């Protein structure tokens, strides 16, 4: 009777800034899917997969810690990105596109919670309600409330299957999105680039009254040589200018109209460490589209983790073929001009599902992984004593410390 009442009721819980809208609509769907043979096979198949996902998550975290300990450039990059980049929340994370990010986040959480709900119904464990979660009125995902007493009475294998289903669903969705993204990338062909500079740095802005303004540099120009030396990166330009302080040098560039220009300029004898010399803002020249496409396609088989580089984040603008910077340099005869929209949507579904999946598998008390390992300890010791609970808490605290280290380490080690 209570299950039936829940199915016919919609109510709202407000825990500022969170709003939980409990709806009956997912319950019937869970029941129908749970009766299928596929759902029953899935529930049986996933029962002991949580440790594999956890091991992979810890491998990635420990690997990132090792890189940050040994690589100063990696630490500098993370500091430049800022701590907000660790949050999978649009607006809060400055590199999350609001539309793509919000849609992908909702899909991720719905997929995750549906896994819990469907597998719970496979084992005839009651699902009290499903619903939508909002923060400050913005929908950010979904939730499933499973009847706690029935879940507590379930066997460890049943609990394991229910708890694993969320993270595993995310990993499966991430894999599907990645395969679809590969298909989209495989349809791309670089557009002709004849006449474009092969090296240099692009001037994106110029300060009024600066040395660059005095010699006639214009926005959009490509600086190609300094004192006869080719400029191949932003770092090259800075190094060449500083090595010629106090000298008269020649600078060559190509303006937006394609005209090659050379000017002599007297550099100052001194420049502060954190101050520019020419008074310009620059970025690296867009790399060869053919090379970018080839490397990105190879990453699908050689290093899929490299595909986690967001197209909105620094280097990602140059190495991701569907980023705003690189997308105009390709065409797709199969998908057409909409390929960047499709590719970006698939990327963010892959990116968020992957991160939510592995994060939820960590042995932290408030995550699915924490509940799984607590249940494992209880099942092995046949006890719920304080000692057992403290063991689960200790495991959770150790993992929390490791996660915090992976986020904060670049700010403590220079």
C-alpha positions as CSV (number, residue, x, y, z in Angstrom):
1,X,0.0,0.0,0.0
2,X,2.8,2.4,0.9
3,X,4.5,1.7,-2.4
4,X,1.3,2.5,-4.2
5,X,0.8,5.7,-2.3
6,X,4.4,6.8,-3.1
7,X,3.7,6.2,-6.8
8,X,0.8,8.6,-6.8
9,X,2.4,11.5,-4.9
10,X,4.6,14.5,-5.8
11,X,6.1,16.5,-3.0
12,X,8.9,19.0,-2.5
13,X,11.6,19.1,0.2
14,X,13.6,22.3,0.5
15,X,17.0,22.2,2.2
16,X,18.5,25.5,1.1
17,X,20.1,25.9,-1.4
18,X,18.9,22.4,-2.5
19,X,15.4,21.6,-3.6
20,X,14.3,18.0,-3.9
21,X,11.3,17.4,-6.1
22,X,10.0,13.8,-5.4
23,X,8.1,12.4,-8.4
24,X,6.4,9.1,-9.0
25,X,7.4,8.9,-12.7
26,X,10.5,6.8,-12.4
27,X,9.1,4.0,-10.2
28,X,7.0,2.3,-12.9
29,X,9.9,2.5,-15.3
30,X,12.2,0.9,-12.8
31,X,9.7,-1.9,-12.3
32,X,9.3,-2.6,-16.0
33,X,13.0,-2.6,-16.7
34,X,13.8,-4.8,-13.6
35,X,11.6,-7.6,-15.0
36,X,13.7,-7.9,-18.1
37,X,16.3,-10.6,-18.5
38,X,18.9,-8.0,-19.4
39,X,18.4,-6.3,-16.1
40,X,18.7,-9.5,-14.1
41,X,21.9,-10.5,-16.0
42,X,23.3,-7.0,-15.4
43,X,22.5,-7.2,-11.7
44,X,24.3,-10.5,-11.4
45,X,27.2,-9.4,-13.6
46,X,28.1,-6.2,-11.7
47,X,28.1,-7.6,-8.2
48,X,31.9,-7.6,-7.7
49,X,33.1,-4.9,-10.1
50,X,33.3,-2.1,-7.6
51,X,36.9,-2.9,-6.6
52,X,38.0,-2.7,-10.3
53,X,36.6,0.8,-10.6
54,X,38.0,1.8,-7.3
55,X,41.5,0.5,-8.2
56,X,41.4,2.5,-11.5
57,X,40.3,5.6,-9.6
58,X,43.1,5.3,-7.1
59,X,45.6,4.6,-9.9
60,X,44.7,7.9,-11.6
61,X,44.8,9.9,-8.3
62,X,48.2,8.4,-7.3
63,X,49.5,8.9,-10.8
64,X,48.5,12.6,-10.8
65,X,50.2,13.0,-7.4
66,X,53.4,11.5,-8.7
67,X,53.4,13.8,-11.7
68,X,52.8,16.9,-9.5
69,X,55.6,15.9,-7.1
70,X,58.1,15.5,-10.0
71,X,56.9,18.1,-12.6
72,X,57.0,21.8,-11.8
73,X,55.4,22.7,-15.1
74,X,52.4,20.5,-14.2
75,X,52.1,22.3,-10.8
76,X,52.2,25.7,-12.5
77,X,49.5,24.7,-15.0
78,X,47.2,23.5,-12.2
79,X,47.8,26.7,-10.2
80,X,47.0,28.8,-13.3
81,X,43.8,26.8,-13.8
82,X,42.7,27.4,-10.2
83,X,40.9,25.2,-7.6
84,X,37.4,25.8,-9.1
85,X,38.3,23.6,-12.0
86,X,38.0,20.5,-9.7
87,X,34.2,21.0,-9.4
88,X,31.9,19.3,-11.9
89,X,29.4,22.2,-11.7
90,X,28.7,24.7,-14.5
91,X,29.2,28.4,-13.6
92,X,31.2,27.4,-10.5
93,X,33.8,25.8,-12.8
94,X,35.0,28.5,-15.2
95,X,35.9,26.0,-17.9
96,X,32.5,24.3,-18.0
97,X,30.3,25.5,-20.8
98,X,26.9,26.1,-19.2
99,X,24.7,24.5,-21.8
100,X,26.9,21.4,-22.6
101,X,27.9,21.0,-19.0
102,X,24.4,21.3,-17.5
103,X,22.9,18.8,-20.0
104,X,25.7,16.4,-19.5
105,X,25.6,16.6,-15.7
106,X,21.8,15.9,-15.7
107,X,22.2,12.9,-18.0
108,X,25.1,11.6,-15.9
109,X,23.2,11.8,-12.6
110,X,20.0,10.4,-14.1
111,X,22.0,7.4,-15.5
112,X,23.7,6.9,-12.2
113,X,20.6,7.0,-10.1
114,X,18.6,4.8,-12.5
115,X,21.2,2.1,-12.1
116,X,20.6,2.0,-8.3
117,X,16.8,2.1,-8.7
118,X,16.5,-0.6,-11.4
119,X,18.9,-3.1,-9.7
120,X,17.1,-2.5,-6.4
121,X,13.9,-3.6,-8.0
122,X,15.5,-6.6,-9.6
123,X,16.0,-7.8,-6.0
124,X,12.5,-6.7,-5.0
125,X,13.8,-4.0,-2.7
126,X,11.4,-1.1,-2.5
127,X,12.2,2.3,-4.1
128,X,10.4,4.9,-2.1
129,X,10.7,7.8,-4.6
130,X,12.6,9.2,-7.5
131,X,13.1,12.9,-8.2
132,X,14.8,15.9,-9.6
133,X,17.5,17.8,-7.6
134,X,17.8,21.6,-8.0
135,X,20.3,24.1,-6.6
136,X,19.0,27.6,-6.4
137,X,16.3,26.6,-8.8
138,X,18.7,25.2,-11.4
139,X,18.2,21.4,-12.2
140,X,21.5,19.6,-11.6
141,X,20.5,16.0,-11.5
142,X,18.3,13.2,-10.1
143,X,18.0,11.0,-7.1
144,X,16.5,7.6,-6.0
145,X,15.4,6.9,-2.4
146,X,15.7,3.2,-1.7
147,X,13.9,1.8,1.4
148,X,16.7,1.7,4.0
149,X,15.4,-1.2,6.2
150,X,14.9,-3.5,3.2
151,X,18.4,-2.5,1.9
152,X,19.9,-3.3,5.3
153,X,18.4,-6.8,5.3
154,X,19.7,-7.5,1.8
155,X,22.6,-9.9,1.3
156,X,26.1,-8.4,0.6
157,X,25.9,-9.6,-3.0
158,X,22.6,-7.7,-3.5
159,X,23.9,-4.6,-1.8
160,X,27.1,-4.8,-3.9
161,X,25.1,-5.0,-7.1
162,X,22.9,-2.1,-6.2
163,X,25.8,0.2,-5.0
164,X,28.0,-0.7,-8.0
165,X,25.2,-0.1,-10.6
166,X,25.5,3.7,-10.4
167,X,29.2,4.0,-11.0
168,X,29.2,1.2,-13.6
169,X,26.3,2.9,-15.5
170,X,28.4,6.0,-15.7
171,X,31.5,4.1,-17.0
172,X,29.3,2.4,-19.6
173,X,27.8,5.7,-20.7
174,X,31.3,7.2,-20.8
175,X,32.5,4.4,-23.1
176,X,29.5,4.8,-25.4
177,X,30.0,8.5,-25.7
178,X,33.7,8.0,-26.4
179,X,33.0,5.6,-29.2
180,X,30.4,8.0,-30.7
181,X,33.0,10.8,-30.4
182,X,35.5,8.7,-32.3
183,X,33.0,8.3,-35.1
184,X,32.5,12.0,-35.3
185,X,36.2,12.7,-35.3
186,X,36.7,10.1,-38.0
187,X,34.4,12.1,-40.3
188,X,36.6,15.2,-40.2
189,X,38.8,16.4,-43.0
190,X,41.2,19.4,-42.6
191,X,40.4,22.4,-44.7
192,X,43.2,23.7,-47.0
193,X,45.7,25.9,-45.0
194,X,47.9,27.2,-47.9
195,X,49.3,30.7,-47.3
196,X,49.0,30.5,-43.5
197,X,52.2,31.1,-41.4
198,X,54.0,27.9,-40.4
199,X,55.5,29.5,-37.2
200,X,55.1,32.5,-35.0
201,X,52.9,33.9,-32.3
202,X,49.6,35.7,-32.7
203,X,49.1,39.2,-31.3
204,X,45.7,39.3,-29.6
205,X,45.8,42.8,-28.1
206,X,48.2,45.8,-27.8
207,X,48.6,48.3,-25.1
208,X,48.2,52.0,-26.1
209,X,51.6,53.8,-26.2
210,X,53.5,50.5,-26.0
211,X,56.7,49.7,-27.9
212,X,54.6,47.4,-30.1
213,X,52.2,50.2,-31.0
214,X,55.1,52.5,-31.8
215,X,56.6,50.1,-34.4
216,X,53.2,49.5,-36.0
217,X,52.3,46.1,-34.8
218,X,48.6,45.5,-35.2
219,X,46.1,43.1,-33.5
220,X,45.9,39.8,-35.4
221,X,49.5,40.1,-36.6
222,X,51.8,37.0,-36.4
223,X,55.2,37.8,-35.1
224,X,57.6,35.5,-36.9
225,X,61.2,36.5,-36.1
226,X,63.1,38.4,-33.4
227,X,66.7,39.4,-34.3
228,X,66.8,36.8,-37.1
229,X,65.5,34.0,-34.9
230,X,62.3,32.1,-35.6
231,X,59.6,32.5,-33.0
232,X,57.8,29.2,-32.5
233,X,56.0,29.7,-29.2
234,X,55.1,32.3,-26.6
235,X,58.1,31.2,-24.5
236,X,60.4,31.7,-27.5
237,X,59.3,35.3,-27.9
238,X,59.9,36.2,-24.2
239,X,63.3,34.5,-24.2
240,X,64.5,36.2,-27.4
241,X,63.4,39.6,-26.3
242,X,65.0,39.3,-22.9
243,X,68.3,38.0,-24.4
244,X,68.4,41.2,-26.6
245,X,67.6,43.8,-23.9
246,X,69.5,47.0,-24.6
247,X,70.1,46.2,-28.3
248,X,68.6,47.4,-31.6
249,X,66.9,44.4,-33.3
250,X,64.7,43.6,-36.2
251,X,61.2,42.2,-35.8
252,X,59.3,40.7,-38.6
253,X,55.6,39.9,-38.7
254,X,52.7,39.1,-41.0
255,X,49.7,41.3,-40.6
256,X,46.0,40.2,-40.9
257,X,46.0,41.1,-44.6
258,X,48.9,38.7,-45.2
259,X,51.6,41.5,-45.8
260,X,55.1,40.7,-44.5
261,X,56.5,43.6,-42.5
262,X,60.0,44.2,-40.9
263,X,60.8,47.0,-38.4
264,X,63.9,47.8,-36.3
265,X,63.3,48.6,-32.7
266,X,65.4,49.6,-29.7
267,X,64.7,47.4,-26.7
268,X,65.0,48.8,-23.2
269,X,68.1,47.9,-21.2
270,X,66.0,46.5,-18.3
271,X,62.6,44.8,-17.9
272,X,61.0,43.6,-14.7
273,X,60.6,39.9,-14.2
274,X,56.8,39.8,-14.4
275,X,56.4,42.6,-16.9
276,X,56.1,42.5,-20.7
277,X,58.6,44.2,-23.0
278,X,56.6,44.9,-26.1
279,X,53.3,45.7,-24.4
280,X,51.3,43.0,-26.2
281,X,49.1,40.0,-25.4
282,X,49.9,36.9,-27.5
283,X,49.0,33.3,-28.0
284,X,50.7,30.4,-29.8
285,X,50.0,30.1,-33.5
286,X,47.2,27.6,-34.3
287,X,49.0,24.2,-35.0
288,X,48.6,22.2,-38.2
289,X,45.0,20.9,-38.3
290,X,46.2,17.6,-39.9
291,X,48.7,17.0,-37.1
292,X,46.1,17.9,-34.4
293,X,43.5,15.5,-36.0
294,X,46.0,12.7,-36.4
295,X,47.2,12.9,-32.7
296,X,43.7,13.1,-31.4
297,X,42.5,10.1,-33.3
298,X,45.6,8.1,-32.1
299,X,44.8,9.0,-28.5
300,X,41.6,6.9,-28.6
301,X,43.8,3.7,-28.8
302,X,47.1,4.8,-27.4
303,X,46.1,7.0,-24.4
304,X,42.4,7.5,-23.8
305,X,43.1,9.5,-20.6
306,X,44.6,12.3,-22.8
307,X,41.0,12.7,-24.2
308,X,40.0,14.1,-20.8
309,X,41.6,17.4,-21.8
310,X,38.6,19.8,-22.1
311,X,38.3,21.8,-25.4
312,X,37.8,24.9,-23.3
313,X,40.9,24.6,-21.2
314,X,44.2,26.2,-22.2
315,X,46.1,23.6,-24.2
316,X,42.9,21.9,-25.1
317,X,42.0,24.8,-27.4
318,X,45.0,23.7,-29.6
319,X,44.9,19.9,-29.3
320,X,41.1,19.3,-29.6
321,X,39.8,19.4,-33.2
322,X,36.3,20.5,-32.2
323,X,37.4,23.4,-29.8
324,X,36.3,26.9,-30.8
325,X,39.8,27.6,-32.0
326,X,40.3,24.5,-34.2
327,X,36.7,23.6,-35.4
328,X,36.7,26.2,-38.2
329,X,39.7,24.4,-39.7
330,X,37.7,21.2,-40.5
331,X,34.7,20.0,-42.4
332,X,32.6,16.8,-42.1
333,X,30.9,15.6,-45.3
334,X,28.8,13.2,-43.2
335,X,27.7,15.3,-40.3
336,X,28.0,18.8,-41.8
337,X,28.6,22.1,-40.0
338,X,26.9,20.8,-36.8
339,X,29.8,18.5,-36.0
340,X,31.3,20.8,-33.3
341,X,28.0,20.8,-31.4
342,X,27.7,17.0,-31.5
343,X,31.4,16.5,-30.7
344,X,31.3,18.9,-27.7
345,X,28.1,17.3,-26.3
346,X,29.6,13.8,-26.6
347,X,32.8,15.0,-24.9
348,X,31.1,16.5,-21.9
349,X,28.9,13.4,-21.5
350,X,32.0,11.3,-21.6
351,X,34.0,13.6,-19.3
352,X,31.4,14.0,-16.6
353,X,30.3,10.4,-16.6
354,X,33.8,9.2,-16.3
355,X,34.7,11.5,-13.5
356,X,31.5,10.9,-11.6
357,X,31.8,7.1,-12.0
358,X,35.4,6.8,-10.7
359,X,34.8,9.4,-7.9
360,X,31.8,7.5,-6.6
361,X,33.8,4.3,-6.5
362,X,36.3,5.8,-4.0
363,X,36.1,4.3,-0.4
364,X,34.7,7.5,1.1
365,X,31.8,7.1,3.6
366,X,29.3,9.4,1.8
367,X,29.9,7.9,-1.6
368,X,28.7,4.6,-3.1
369,X,32.3,3.2,-2.8
370,X,32.3,4.0,0.9
371,X,29.0,2.2,1.5
372,X,30.3,-0.8,-0.6
373,X,33.4,-1.2,1.5
374,X,31.6,-0.7,4.8
375,X,29.2,-3.5,3.7
376,X,32.1,-5.7,2.7
377,X,33.8,-5.3,6.1
378,X,30.5,-6.0,7.9
379,X,29.9,-9.1,5.8
380,X,33.4,-10.5,6.4
381,X,33.4,-9.9,10.1
382,X,29.7,-10.7,10.6
383,X,29.5,-7.7,12.9
384,X,28.5,-4.0,13.1
385,X,30.6,-3.2,16.2
386,X,32.3,0.1,16.8
387,X,35.7,-1.5,15.8
388,X,34.2,-2.4,12.4
389,X,32.7,1.0,11.9
390,X,36.0,2.7,12.9
391,X,37.8,0.6,10.3
392,X,35.5,1.8,7.6
393,X,35.8,5.4,8.9
394,X,39.7,5.1,8.9
395,X,39.6,3.9,5.3
396,X,37.4,6.8,4.4
397,X,39.6,9.4,6.1
398,X,42.8,8.1,4.4
399,X,41.1,8.4,1.0
400,X,39.8,11.9,1.8
401,X,43.4,13.0,2.7
402,X,44.7,11.6,-0.6
403,X,42.0,13.4,-2.6
404,X,42.7,16.7,-0.8
405,X,46.4,16.2,-1.4
406,X,45.8,15.7,-5.1
407,X,43.9,19.1,-5.2
408,X,46.1,21.2,-2.9
409,X,49.6,19.9,-3.6
410,X,50.5,22.4,-6.4
411,X,49.7,25.2,-4.0
412,X,52.2,24.0,-1.3
413,X,55.1,22.9,-3.6
414,X,56.5,25.5,-5.8
